[in-house]
Amino acid sequence: CKLKHFRRVATRFDKLARNFLAAVLLASARLWLRAYESTT
């Protein structure tokens, strides 16, 4: 659900699946790093 806060992922801006997957991975990494920083 938190991935939908990223406009590029929520609107499926990219036409190619590999570009969409890359955007999802980058957004996931940002979310994970934000959560990791808050616990340390």
Sequence and secondary structure as in RCSB ss.txt:
>XXXX:A:sequence
CKLKHFRRVATRFDKLARNFLAAVLLASARLWLRAYESTT
>XXXX:A:secstr
 GGGGSHHHHTT  SSHHHHHHHHHHHHHHHHHHHHHHH 
